[in-house]
Amino acid sequence: MTEHDQRLFSDSIEGWSPDPGDPTRWANTVRIDTVADYQAHSISGITPADTVYADHGAHRYLVEIDTHYKPDRPGPYPVRLTRVDALRLAAAVLAAVDDTFNAATVGALRPAEATELLAFVDEVADRLAVLREHAEADGGTRPMTDPTSEEC
């Protein structure tokens, strides 16, 4: 994090460990932050195509994902994603969760786990609905057009 960064949202999720009591097998934690006021002009590789995004200038809004064994201890290589790339990651995570149901030996859930999963499916659906509202209010259309085309 630089002196220009401001964290707007932060959450962390502790990973699974086969033996949480063994310090050599502690689960890592995934920390997710929204980083604002990142000085994007200092990033090499900004192209004219990037200027179609509202946050292409000095105030870039990024989603930062970091892993370490403690949520308050930053890792050496956090990943900063644009809003679109963060949603691509979310779609990949959801696809991976779905894929766990396709394994013949793992697919079924116990009722308590199924109930917990449905609660988070509802939370994901609610967050997606809000994101859809933001995108549509900003003039987004479905199916998505190429953001670099002149029609946008």
C-alpha positions as CSV (number, residue, x, y, z in Angstrom):
1,M,0.0,0.0,0.0
2,T,1.3,3.4,-0.9
3,E,0.8,6.7,0.9
4,H,-1.9,7.5,-1.7
5,D,-4.0,4.4,-1.1
6,Q,-7.1,4.5,0.9
7,R,-8.9,1.2,1.9
8,L,-12.7,1.5,1.5
9,F,-13.7,-2.1,2.1
10,S,-11.8,-4.9,3.8
11,D,-12.7,-8.5,4.6
12,S,-10.7,-11.6,5.2
13,I,-11.4,-15.3,5.0
14,E,-9.3,-18.0,6.7
15,G,-8.5,-21.0,4.6
16,W,-9.0,-24.6,5.6
17,S,-6.3,-26.6,7.4
18,P,-6.2,-30.4,7.9
19,D,-4.6,-29.8,11.3
20,P,-5.1,-26.2,12.7
21,G,-3.2,-27.1,15.8
22,D,0.0,-27.7,13.9
23,P,1.9,-24.4,13.2
24,T,3.5,-25.9,10.1
25,R,0.1,-26.5,8.6
26,W,-1.7,-23.3,9.5
27,A,-4.2,-22.1,6.9
28,N,-3.4,-19.0,5.0
29,T,-5.9,-16.1,5.1
30,V,-7.2,-14.4,2.0
31,R,-7.7,-10.6,2.5
32,I,-9.7,-8.6,0.1
33,D,-9.6,-4.8,0.1
34,T,-11.0,-2.1,-2.1
35,V,-8.1,0.3,-2.7
36,A,-8.9,3.9,-3.8
37,D,-6.8,6.8,-4.9
38,Y,-4.1,4.6,-6.3
39,Q,-1.9,6.6,-8.6
40,A,-2.6,4.8,-11.8
41,H,-0.6,7.2,-13.9
42,S,2.5,5.7,-12.3
43,I,1.7,2.2,-13.7
44,S,3.4,1.5,-16.9
45,G,1.3,0.1,-19.7
46,I,-1.8,2.4,-19.6
47,T,-3.1,2.3,-23.1
48,P,-5.6,4.6,-24.9
49,A,-8.1,1.7,-24.6
50,D,-7.9,2.0,-20.8
51,T,-9.3,5.5,-21.0
52,V,-12.9,4.1,-21.6
53,Y,-12.9,3.3,-17.9
54,A,-14.0,6.1,-15.5
55,D,-11.2,5.4,-13.1
56,H,-8.3,5.4,-15.6
57,G,-6.7,8.5,-14.4
58,A,-5.0,9.4,-11.1
59,H,-7.9,7.9,-9.0
60,R,-8.0,4.2,-9.9
61,Y,-10.3,2.0,-7.9
62,L,-8.9,-1.5,-7.6
63,V,-9.6,-4.7,-5.7
64,E,-6.6,-6.0,-3.8
65,I,-6.3,-9.6,-2.9
66,D,-3.6,-10.8,-0.6
67,T,-2.7,-14.0,1.2
68,H,-0.8,-14.6,4.4
69,Y,-1.1,-16.6,7.5
70,K,-2.7,-13.7,9.4
71,P,-5.2,-11.2,8.0
72,D,-3.4,-8.2,9.5
73,R,0.0,-9.2,8.1
74,P,0.3,-8.3,4.4
75,G,1.9,-10.7,2.0
76,P,4.8,-9.7,-0.2
77,Y,2.9,-9.8,-3.5
78,P,-0.7,-8.6,-3.3
79,V,-2.7,-8.8,-6.5
80,R,-4.5,-5.6,-7.6
81,L,-7.4,-6.2,-10.0
82,T,-9.6,-3.8,-11.9
83,R,-13.3,-4.1,-11.3
84,V,-13.9,-6.2,-14.4
85,D,-11.0,-8.5,-13.6
86,A,-12.2,-8.9,-10.0
87,L,-15.5,-10.1,-11.3
88,R,-13.7,-12.5,-13.7
89,L,-11.9,-13.9,-10.6
90,A,-15.3,-14.2,-8.8
91,A,-16.8,-16.1,-11.7
92,A,-13.8,-18.4,-11.7
93,V,-14.1,-19.0,-8.0
94,L,-17.8,-19.8,-8.4
95,A,-17.0,-22.2,-11.3
96,A,-14.5,-24.0,-9.1
97,V,-17.1,-24.4,-6.3
98,D,-19.5,-25.7,-8.9
99,D,-16.9,-28.1,-10.1
100,T,-16.6,-29.7,-6.6
101,F,-20.2,-31.0,-7.2
102,N,-19.0,-32.8,-10.4
103,A,-16.6,-35.1,-8.6
104,A,-18.3,-38.4,-8.2
105,T,-17.0,-39.0,-4.7
106,V,-17.5,-35.4,-3.3
107,G,-20.7,-34.0,-4.8
108,A,-23.3,-34.5,-2.1
109,L,-23.8,-32.0,0.8
110,R,-25.1,-32.8,4.2
111,P,-28.2,-30.8,5.0
112,A,-26.4,-28.3,7.4
113,E,-23.8,-27.6,4.7
114,A,-26.4,-27.3,2.0
115,T,-28.3,-24.7,4.2
116,E,-25.1,-22.7,4.8
117,L,-24.2,-22.9,1.0
118,L,-27.7,-21.6,0.1
119,A,-27.3,-18.7,2.5
120,F,-24.1,-17.6,0.8
121,V,-25.6,-18.2,-2.7
122,D,-28.3,-15.7,-1.7
123,E,-25.7,-13.2,-0.5
124,V,-23.8,-13.6,-3.8
125,A,-27.0,-13.1,-5.7
126,D,-27.8,-9.9,-3.7
127,R,-24.4,-8.5,-4.3
128,L,-24.6,-9.3,-8.1
129,A,-28.0,-7.6,-8.2
130,V,-26.5,-4.4,-6.7
131,L,-23.5,-4.5,-9.1
132,R,-25.9,-5.0,-12.0
133,E,-27.9,-1.9,-10.8
134,H,-24.7,0.2,-10.7
135,A,-23.6,-0.9,-14.2
136,E,-27.0,-0.3,-15.7
137,A,-27.3,3.1,-14.0
138,D,-24.0,4.0,-15.6
139,G,-25.2,3.1,-19.0
140,G,-24.1,-0.5,-19.3
141,T,-26.1,-2.8,-21.6
142,R,-26.5,-6.5,-21.9
143,P,-25.2,-8.3,-23.7
144,M,-22.0,-6.4,-22.9
145,T,-20.6,-4.5,-25.8
146,D,-16.9,-4.1,-26.4
147,P,-16.0,-1.2,-24.0
148,T,-13.4,0.0,-26.5
149,S,-16.0,0.4,-29.3
150,E,-17.3,3.8,-30.2
151,E,-20.9,2.8,-29.4
152,C,-20.4,3.0,-25.7
